[in-house]
């Protein structure tokens, strides 16, 4: 079983994100961009890992490029996420292709997708997403 097959096999139950590189497996139940962003912020080297994720939009795709993840499987992949993976020659597969990624309330585009909508550079995207997450953490809870 190769790394992407291992990652896909572990994407079950409440697991939202699986990263695999040979014998190293990282599982997360965090939502959205949090699993990859938090690992990168902690200094984790994700180069040459494979990723199986529930939802991959442009934001996650740009983080994949930034982290130098070599292959991606998405249960749901957005058109813009697909375009990024193609542009940066990241091998990918998916179950469902969708036009856009919607927020958790289901009433607008995902805020992380909005953050990177006009960004093509992976490093700029990483810093913009990191800033956006900090801003959202500091918002009063409704």
C-alpha positions in Angstrom: 0.0 0.0 0.0 1.5 3.4 -1.0 1.3 6.6 1.1 -1.8 8.0 -0.6 -3.7 4.7 -0.2 -2.7 4.6 3.5 -3.9 8.2 3.9 -7.2 7.5 2.2 -7.7 4.4 4.3 -7.3 6.4 7.5 -9.8 9.1 6.5 -12.7 7.6 8.4 -15.0 8.5 11.2 -14.3 12.0 12.7 -10.9 12.2 11.0 -10.8 15.2 8.7 -7.2 15.2 7.5 -4.5 12.5 7.2 -0.9 13.1 6.3 1.3 10.1 5.5 5.0 9.8 4.7 6.3 6.2 4.8 5.7 5.1 8.4 4.8 8.5 9.8 1.1 9.2 10.0 -0.5 12.4 11.3 -4.3 12.4 11.9 -6.5 15.4 12.7 -10.1 16.0 13.6 -9.8 19.7 13.2 -11.8 21.4 10.4 -10.9 23.5 7.4 -7.3 24.7 7.0 -6.5 24.2 10.7 -4.8 20.8 10.5 -2.2 21.9 7.9 -1.9 25.5 9.1 -1.3 24.4 12.7 1.3 21.9 11.7 3.1 24.5 9.6 2.9 27.1 12.4 4.4 24.5 14.8 7.4 24.1 12.4 6.4 20.6 11.2 8.2 19.7 7.9 5.5 18.3 5.6 7.6 18.1 2.5 6.9 14.9 0.5 4.0 13.9 2.6 0.7 12.8 1.0 -2.6 14.3 2.1 -6.1 12.9 2.3 -8.6 15.5 3.3 -12.4 15.9 3.4 -12.5 19.3 1.7 -9.7 20.9 -0.5 -10.4 24.4 -1.8 -7.9 27.0 -3.0 -6.8 27.8 0.5 -5.8 24.2 1.3 -4.3 23.7 -2.2 -2.0 26.8 -1.7 -1.0 25.5 1.8 -0.2 22.1 0.1 2.1 23.9 -2.4 3.7 26.0 0.4 4.3 22.8 2.5 5.6 20.9 -0.5 3.1 18.1 0.0 3.6 15.8 -3.0 0.1 14.2 -3.5 -3.5 15.0 -2.5 -6.7 13.1 -2.3 -9.9 15.2 -1.6 -13.3 13.9 -0.9 -14.5 17.3 -2.2 -12.2 19.4 -4.4 -13.1 22.9 -5.6 -12.5 24.1 -9.1 -10.0 26.8 -7.9 -8.2 24.2 -5.7 -7.9 21.9 -8.7 -6.5 24.8 -10.7 -3.8 25.5 -8.1 -2.8 21.8 -7.9 -2.5 21.6 -11.7 -0.5 24.9 -11.9 2.0 23.7 -9.3 2.2 20.1 -10.6 0.9 18.5 -7.5 -0.5 15.0 -8.1 -4.1 14.8 -7.0 -7.3 12.7 -7.1 -10.8 13.4 -5.7 -14.3 12.0 -5.2 -16.4 15.1 -6.0 -15.5 18.3 -7.8 -17.4 21.4 -6.8 -17.5 25.0 -8.0 -16.8 26.6 -4.7 -16.3 25.9 -0.9 -19.1 27.3 1.2 -18.8 28.4 4.9 -20.0 26.3 7.8 -23.3 28.2 8.0 -23.9 27.4 4.4 -24.7 31.0 3.5 -21.6 32.4 1.9 -18.2 31.5 0.4 -15.7 30.1 3.0 -13.7 33.0 4.6 -10.4 31.2 3.9 -11.3 30.9 0.2 -12.2 34.6 0.1 -8.8 35.3 1.8 -6.8 33.7 -1.0 -9.2 34.4 -3.9 -6.8 36.9 -5.6 -3.6 35.2 -4.3 -1.5 32.8 -6.5 1.7 32.7 -4.5 1.8 30.0 -1.9 4.0 32.0 0.6 1.7 35.0 0.4 -1.3 32.7 0.9 0.2 31.1 4.0 0.8 34.5 5.6 -2.6 35.8 4.6 -4.3 32.7 6.0 -2.4 32.8 9.2 -3.4 36.5 9.6 -7.0 35.7 8.8 -7.2 32.9 11.4 -5.8 35.2 14.1 -8.3 37.9 13.2 -11.2 35.4 13.4 -9.9 34.1 16.8 -10.2 37.7 18.1 -13.7 38.3 17.0 -16.4 38.3 19.7 -18.4 35.1 19.7 -22.1 35.4 18.7 
